[in-house]
C-alpha cells in the first residue's frame, strides 16, 4: 500500500511538507517572473506609442460625420458646412450599383445640406419658377444661374429630382412607405428623371435598401431613449433589489446549501424514475398495435421524428438509457456521499468567509472600472487607427470610360486631360486609404492593439483573482477564526500582488492572450473560407477552432488555480501552476464533485435572482401591480426597462457569484493543502472548520 501511494504521488507531484512557520499567505516573499514584468512594461510603452501615433494621424470625424464628394465633413463646427449636418445624394438609385461594394462610395455627387428635402420636385418643373430658390439649396454651392437644365444635369450641378426624405445616420434617404400595398415616396408612386420621363418608385426603394435599409431606426431609437428617461429611477430600484437578493442568497447558502443540493439530487432521481415508468407504460400500450413491432433499422431515417414514437423499440431504448442513468446516479450517490458532504461544507464555509471579508463583494467594481479603461483605450485606438488614412479621390462616370476608377485630384481635374477623355466624368471622394509605410502597417498595428487589449484585460482579471485568493486564504489559515484574521486582508493581498507578482500575473495573462488572438485569427480565416468549397479546409478549420477553444478553457482553469497558489506561497507562475495542477490531480474526484455542486448552486442562484427581479419588473412595468401609491410611467415599449433590469440583474449576480466562486476555489485548495500538511497533532493541527473535521473524522489533539 505504501509503494502504491509513493507511485501515485510520483505521478502527480510531491505533497507539501510540514512547515512549522507556515501560518497562511507568506508575507516575506520576493519578486517573481521579473522578465515578464519588464516585457509587460515595454509592451505598455509600445501600446502608448501606438496610441499616440494613431491619435496624431487619426481623425474620428470620419466616423462621426458623413463626407461629401469633395471629402469635406458635414456638420463639423468651424467649417463652411457647420450648419449643414446631413448628406444628400443626387441619385440614390446609383447606390444600388455593385461599385458600392468595391469602392465603399455611391457613384453619384453628394453634398452637405441643412435639412433633407421635404417635397417632391423635378429640376425641369422648378427651373425658372419660385421653387428654384428652394431647389437650389440641394445643388452644388455656387451654381451658375445662366446654365440651362441640360447643362446643370450634364455638369452634375443639380440633382434631377427631389424626393421627400428622412435623415438616417445623418444621411438623407427617401421617405418610403406603403399605402394600400403600394410603395410610395411621400404621396408619389413614380418619379421623373429630370427630363420628363417617369419611372417606378421601386428603383428608389432598392437604392435606399442598399444604402441603409429600414428607415424607422431613428424613430425607434428616440422612443427607446424616451422610455429610459422616464423609467431610469425604477430601473435603478430593480438593480438594487437584485444586489440585495444576491447578497442574501450568499448569506443563506451558509444555512440552506445542503438542503438545496440534496433536494436537487432527489428531484433528478424522481424525474428519471418517472421517465422510466412513462417509457414502460408507452411500451406496454403499443403492444398489439399494427406496425409497432417494426424495428428502427427497418424503418430507417425519417424526417418526421414523430413516427418513431409509434414504435415499441423506441420506448424500450429510452427506458434502457434512463435506467442506466438512474443506476449510475444512485451508485455515484452511494460512493461519493462523503465527497458531496465535503463540497456542501466548503460552500457553507465560503459563505462565512465572505461574511468576514465583506469588502470583497465590492472588489468586482474595481475590476469593472479597470476593464472599462482597457476597453475604452482599445476602442479609441482602434477608431483612430481606422481613420488615420488619407482621402482618396477617384474618377466616376456613368458611361464607358477607360479612366473610371483611377485616382484623381479634385482641384486640378476640371482642367486635366482626364476630364477631356471622359467628358461626363466626376472626380469625387471615394474612401480613406494611403500607400505610405504607415498605412501599410495599419493592419499590424490593429492586430497589436487587439493583442494588447487581451493581455491587459487578462492581467486585470488575474489581479482580481490573486487579490481575492489572498484575502480568503488569510481567512482559512487563521487558526482561531475570525480573531486571527489579519487586519484589512483584501488590501494586503492587493498590495502583495502588485508589489511582488506583477510579472507572474503578466506571464499567465500573456499565455491566455496568445491563445485568444489565435482564436480571433482562426475566426477571421473561417469567415474568409466560408465561400470556398474545400471541405477538407473547412473540416481542418473546425478542428482547430475546437482545439483552441478547449485549450483556452484549460488555461483559464489552470491560471485560476495557479493564482491561488501564488497568493498563498508567493512562488513564480510555472511553479504555482505545476503545484496546483498536481494537487488537483491527487484529488480529482473531489474536484469534479465540488465543481458540479457549485455550478448547480450558482446556476440556481442566477435563475432565482434574475427570474424574480425580471417577473417583478414585468408585472410593474405592465401595470399589473403597484408599489405603494406609485405606478409605472407610460412607456412606448415596456420591454425596454424590463430587459435592462434583467441584463443588469444577471451582471450583478454574476459579479457577486464570481467573488463567491473564487472563495470556494481558494478554500478548497487550502483544504487539500491542510490535509497533506497536517495530521491533527498538537504540533501539526488542522486549520479546517469543525464541520469539515467532523465529516472526515479528524480531530485536533
N, C-alpha and C positions, 0 to 999 in steps of 0.2 A: 504493500500500500504506500509506503514511504517512497519507494522507487517511482511508482506511478505519479505521485504528487510532484516529485522533483522533475520528472519528464514533462508533466503538464506545465509547470512553471517555466521550464526551459524553453518550451514552445511559445509561451505567452509572456515572456519577460520575468523579471525577479521582483517580488513584492518589496515594498518599502521596509527598511529595517527600523527597529525601535530607536528613537532618538529622545533621550530624557529632556532635552532642551526645547523640543518642538511643542509649542502651545498655540498652534494656529498659523495664520499667514505670517511668513517670516518678514521681520522688519529690517534686519541687516542684510541687505541684498545689493547686488551690483547691476550695472547696466548690461543688457542682453541684446544681441544682434545689432551691434553698433553700425556695422556696414550697411545694413538695410535702413537704418535711421538716416545715415548720410545720403543714401540713394533717394529716400523719400524727400529729404530737404532739397536735394538738387533737382528732383523732378518737380517739386512745387515751385522752385525758382524758374525752371523752364516753362512751367504752366503759366506763371505770372507773365513771363516774357511773351508767350504766345498770345495771352490776353491783351497785353499792351500793343503788340503788333496788329492784332485783329481790331482793337479799338481805334488804332491810328488809321488803318486802311478801310475799315468797315463803315457802313452808313445804314443804320437801321431804318432810315426814312424810306428806303427802297421796299421795306416790308410794310411800313405803316401807311405810306402814301402811294396812290397809283401814279403812274408815269405816262405822260403824253408822248406823242410821236417825236418830239424833239428831246426826250429824255429829261424833261422838267417835271418836278413834283407838283401834284395838285393839293392845294390846301395848306401848304407849308408857310408858316409865318415868316415875314421878312422877304418874301419874293413877290413877283408880279402876280403869281397865282394864289396869293394868300387867301383871297375871298372866293376862290374857285376850287371847291373841295371835291367835285365829282368829275369823273372821267366819262366823256361822251364818245361813242363810236359812230362814225359816219354811216357805216353799213354793217350792222350786226350780223347779217347773213353770212358775211365772209368769215366770221369766227367759226363757222362750221367746217372750214377748209382743213384738210389734213396738214396743211402747213403750220397750223397752230401747234400741233403735237411735236413738230420738228423745231420750230423757231420760238415757241412759247410766247407768241405775239400774234394778234389778229392782223392780217394784211390789209388794213383799212386805216385811213387817217383817224387820229384820236386827239381830242383837245380837252382842256380843263374848262369846266363851266361852273357857274354859281349854283344852278339848280337844273334838274333834269327836265326835259320838255314835258308839258302837261296837256298838250293838244295835238291834234293831227293836222299837219300842214305839208304841202309839197313846195319845192322851190319854184316850180312853174306858176303855181297859184299865188304864192306870196310875193313874187318879184314884181316890183312896181306898185305895190299896194302898201297900206299901213301895216300889214302883218310882217313886212320885211324887216321892220325895226326889231320885232321880237325874234324873227328868224335869224337875224344877223349875229345874235349872241352865240349861236351854235356854228358859226363859220370861223375860219381861221382869222385870228386877230389881224387887223389892218387890211381886210379885203377891199379891193377897189370897187367903187360903185359903178365905174364906167364899163365893167365887164358885163356881158350878157349871160343868160342862163347856160348856153352850151359852153362858154368859156369858163364859167365858175365850176361846172362839173368836170370839164377837161383838166383844169389845173388842180382839182381837188380842194378848192377853197371852201366849198359849202357841201353839206350832205344833200342828197336828192330828196329826202323825205324826213320829216319829223314824226315820231310816233309817241303817244303818251307812255312815259317811262317811270319806273320807280328805282330809287338808289338801293343797291345791294353791294356791300363791301366797298362803298364809295365809287361804284360804277353804275352807269345808267343802263338798265335793261328794260325791254318792252313790258308794259303792264298787261300781261296776258291773263285772260280769264275765260271761263266757259260760260256761255249763255244759251240755255236750251240745247245743250250738246254741241254748240258751235264755238270754235275757238275764235276769240276776239281780242283785239288790242284797242283799248278804250271802247268805242262803240262801232269799230270797223272790223269787217271780216276780210277785207282786201286792202292793199296799199299800192300807191303809184311809185314807179321807179324814178320819178322826177321829170320824165319826158312824156307823161300821159299814159303810159302802159301800166295797167293794173295787174297785180299778181296776188296769189292766195297768201293769206297771212301765215299759213303753215311753215313757209320758209323762215319767217321771223321766229316762229316757235322753235324750230330746230336750231337756229343760230343762238337763241337765248339759252336753250338747254346745253348746248356745247359750251357756252361761255360760263354759266354758273348754275343752271338748273332752276330749282324751286325758288320762287321769289317771295315766299311768305316767311323766310327765315328771320328777317329783320323784325317783323311784327311779332313772331313767336318769341324772339329774344327779349323784346321790350315787355311783353306780357309776363314772362318769367321773372324779369327784373322787378316789375311791379309787385309780383307775388312775394318776392324776397323783402321788399321794402316794408310791406305791411305784416309780414309773418316772422321777421327775424327774431323778435322778442320771444315768441313761443318756440321757435327752433332752439334757441339757447336754453330755454327751460327744459325741453326734451333731452338735450345733450347733458344737462346737469343731472337729470333723472337717471340717464344711462351711466353716468360716472358714479352716482351713489349706489346704484344697483350692482355695478362691477365691484365696488369696494365691499358691499355687504355679502356678495357671493364668495369673495375670497375669505372673508371672516367666517362665514357659515361653513366653509369647507372643513374647518377645524372640527366641526361637530357632526356634519352630515355626509362627509366624503364616503365613509364606509357604507352607510345606508344606500347612497346613490349608486355605488359600484355594485353592491350585491343585488339591488333591485334590477339594475341593468342586466346582470348575468342571468337572474331568474327569468326576466322577460324574454331574453333571447332563447333560453331553453324552452319556455312555454310556447313561443311563436313557432319554433322549429317543430315542437311536438304537435301543435295544431296543424302545421303544414303536412306532417306525416299522416295524421288522421284524415285530413281532407283528400290527400292523394289516394289513400286506401279506399275511401268512400267512392271517389270517382272511378277508381279501378274496378270496384265491385259493381257499380251502377252500369258500366258499359258491358258487363258480362252478358253475352247472348245477343247484343245488338249487331245488326248487319254491318259488316265492314270494320268492326272494331278490332278484329284479330289480325288485320293486315300489319306486317312488320314495317318498321321505319326504313329498312333497306329496300323493301319492295316499293314503298311509296315514293322514295326518292325526294329530291328537293322541290318544295312548293313555295311559291311566292306568298300565298295566303297561309300564314302560320296557324290560323285557327283550325285548319284541317287536322293538324297533329293532335289537337286536344280531343279529337274523337277516336283516338287510338288508345287501347289499354296499355300498350307498350310504353307510350309516352308517360303516363301517370306512374307506371311501375318504375321507370327510370328516375322520375322526380322523387318517388318515395325512397328509393335506394340511396340517392345522393343526400337527401335530407337526413336519412337515418345515419349515414356515415358521419355527417357533420355533427349530429346530436351526440353520437358516441365519442367523437374526438373532443368536443367541448366538455362533456362530462368527465372524460379521463383527464383532460388538462386541469379541470377544476379540482379533481381529487389530488393530483400530484403537484399542482402548483398553488395549492391553497395557501401555504405559508408565505410564498413569494407575493401573492396578491395582498395578503395582510400586511406584509412589509411595505409594499407600494402605497397602500392606504395610510399606514403610519407615517411614511415620509411626506405624503401630501398634507396630512394634518400638521406635521412639524413645520412644513414650509409656510403654512398659514400663520403659525406662531411667530416664525422668523420675520415675516413681512410685518406682523403687528408690532414687533420690537424695533424694526428699521422702517418706520412709516415713510420717511423721506425718500425711500427707494421708489415709491409709487409715482413720485414727481420726476424721477430721472428721465423717463421717456420724453418729457418736454425738452430736456437738453439735447437728447439725440435728435428729436424732430427739428429743433432750431438749427443744429449743425448740418443736418441733411438738407434743410431748406437753403442754407448758404451754398452748399455744394451744387444743388440743382440750379440755383439762381446764377452762379458763376458759369456753370456748364452751358446753360441755355443762352445767357447773354453772349458768351464767347462764340457759341455756335451761330447765333444770329449775325454777329459782327463778321465772322469768317465768311458766312454765306453771302454777305452783302458787301464784301470788300473787292468785288470785281468792278471793272470799268464799263461804262455804257458803250455798247456795240450797236452801230447803225448799219442797216442793210438795205439793198435795193428791192423794192416791192413793185410788182407790175401785174396788171390783170391779164394782159396779152402775152404772147410768147416773146421772151427776151433772153438773149444769151447771158446777160449780166445779172439776171434775177438771183437774189441770194448772196451776192457779193457785198463785201463791206464798203462803206462809203462815208463821206464827211458831209453832214447836212449843210454846213456853211458854204462849202465850195461846190456842192453837187449841181445847183442850177446852171452854173457856167462851165461845167466839166464836160468831157467827151461822152461820159456815160449817159448824161441826160439827152444828148443828141442821138445816141444809138438807140435809146429806149425813150421815145418822146413822152409816153404816158406813165413813166416810172416815177416813184417817190423814194426819197432817202429818209427813212424813219427809224426810230428807235426799235431795236429787236429784242435785246436781252442784255444782261450783265455778264461779262466774261473778261478774258485777257490772255495774253501769250507770254507774259514775263515769267521769270523763275518763281517769283512769289505765287503767281496764280497757278502754276503747275504744281506747286507744293501744297495747295489748299486741301486736297483730299487727304494727304498725310497729316496735316495739321488737325483736320476734323477727326481722324482716327485717334490721334494722340489726345484730343480733347475728350473723346468718349472713354478712352482707356483711363485717363486721369480721374474722370468722374467715377468710374467703377472703383478705382483704387482708393480714392478719398472717402467715398461712401462706405466701402467695406471697412476702412480704417475707423470711421466714426462708429459703426455698429460694433466693431471689435472693442473699441474703447468702452462702450457701454456695457458689453458683456463682462469684460475684465473688472470694471468698477463694481458691478452688481455681485459678481462672484466673490470678490474680495470682501465685500460687506457681509454677505451671507455666510462665507467661510468663517469670518470672525465670530459670528453667532454660534455656529456648530462647535467650534473648538473652544468655546467658553465653558469651563467645567461647571461652574455654578451660574446657570442661565437665569435671569439676564444680568446678574450682579457683576460677572467677569467680562461682560461685553464692553469693548473699548469705547471711549467717547468719540462720537462722530465717525462711525465705521465707514460710511459711504464716502465722505470727503477724504478720509485717509486712503481708502482704496483708489480713489480717483487720482490723488497726488502720486501714489506709488506707481500707478500705471503710466502716467505721463513722464515721471522722472526717470524710471528705470527701464520701462518696457515699450517705449515708442518703436524701437527697432523690431521687436518681436511682433507687435501688432501690425507694423508695416509689412513684415515678411508674410504673415498669414493673409493679409488683405491683398498683397501682390499676387500670390498664388491663385486666389479666387478671382481676381480681376483678369488674369491671363486667360483662365478658362471661360470667363464671361465674354471677353472680347472675341475669343474664338467662336463662341456660340453666336454672337452677333454676325460675324463674317459668314458663318455657315447659313444663317437665315438669309443673308443678302445673296449668297450664291444660290440658295434654294429658290429664291424669287426669280433670279435670272434664268434658272434651268427649268422653270415651270412650262415654258413654251417648247422646250426640247422634247423629243420623242425617245430619247435614250433611256430605256427602262433600267439598265444597269446603273447609270449615273444617278437616277432618282433613288434606286434602292440603296446605293452606297451613301448618298447624302442622308437618307432617312436613318441608316445605321449610325452614321457619325453624329447626327443630332441627338439620337437616343443615348449613345455612349457618353457624350459630353454633358448631357442633362444629368445622367446618373453620377458622373464624376463631380459635377458641381454640388449635387446633394450630399455626396460623401465628404467632400472637402468642407462644406459648411458644418456637417456633423462633427468632423474631426477638429476643425478650428474651434468650435464652441467648447469642446471638452479640453482642448489644449489651452485655451484662455483661462479656464478654471484652474488648471494646474499651474499656469504662470502666476495667477493671482495668489495661490497658496504658497508655492515654493520659490518663485522668482527665478526659475530656470529659463533657458532660451526656448525658442519656439519648437525646434526639432526634438529636443529632449522632452519637452512637455507633451508634444503630440504623441511621441512614442510611448511615454509612460501612461498617458490617458488611454491610448488605444489598447495596450496590453492589459491595463486594469479592467477595462470594459470587457475584453475578450475572456478574462478569467471569471467574469460574472455575466456571461452573455444572456443567460435565461432571465436573470433579474433585470437586465437592461431591457429586454423585449417586453416583459410584463409591465414594468414601470412606464415604458414609453406608450404602450397601448392604453393603460389605465389613465394616464394624464391626458392623452389625446382625447379620450372619450369625455373626460370631465371638462376640458377646455371647449370641446365642441358643444357639449350640453350647456355650458355657461354662456357661450356666444349666442346660441339659438334662443336661450331663455331671455337674455338681456335684449338682443335685437328684436326678437319676436314680441316681447312685452311692450317695449317702447314703440315699436312700429304699429302694433294694434292700437295702443293708446293714441298715437298721433293720427291714425286713420279715423277713429271714432270722433276725435276732437275736430280735425280739420274738415270732416264731412258733416259737422253739426249734429252728430248723433248724441254727444254728451256735452255738458258744460262744466267748467271748473269755477266753482263759486258762482258769481253772477256774470263772469266774463264769458264771452263766446268767441269762436274763431272768427277772424276777419274774413270779409268776402274775397274770394280768390278767383283768378282766371282758370288756373289748373291746380286742383287740390293735391295732385301727386307731387308737385314741386317741393313743398315743405316736408311731405311725408318721406320722399326718397332721400332728402337731405338729412332728416333725422335718422333714418335707417342706416345710411352710409356712415354718418358721424358716430352713431352708437356702436357700429361694428369697429370703427377705428379706435374708439375709446376703450372698448372691451379688449381689443387686440393689444393695446398698449399696456393695460393692467395685467393681462394674462401673460404677456411676454416677460414682465418682471417676475411673475409667479413661476413661470416655466423655468427661468434661469435659476430661481431659488431652489426649485425641486432638483434640477440637474446638479447644482452645486452641493446640496446636502447629500445627494445620492453618492457622488464621488467621495465626499468626505466620509460618508458612512462606510463605503468599501475600504477606504484607507484606514479607518478606525478599526475595522475587523482584522486587517492584516498587520497593523502596527501593534495593537494592544491585545491583552489577554484577560483583563479584568482584575489583575492582581493589584496590590497596593502601589507597586512601582509603575505598573502599566495599566491604569484604569481606562475603562471605556468612556468616551465622551458623548455617546449617543443618548437619546432620551430614554426615560424609564419604560415607555411603551415598546420601543424597539428592543430593549434588553429583555423585556418580558416575552416578546414574540420569539426571540432567539434563545431563550433560556440562558441568558447571560446575566451575570451579576458582578458588581464591583466588591471585592473583598475589603 
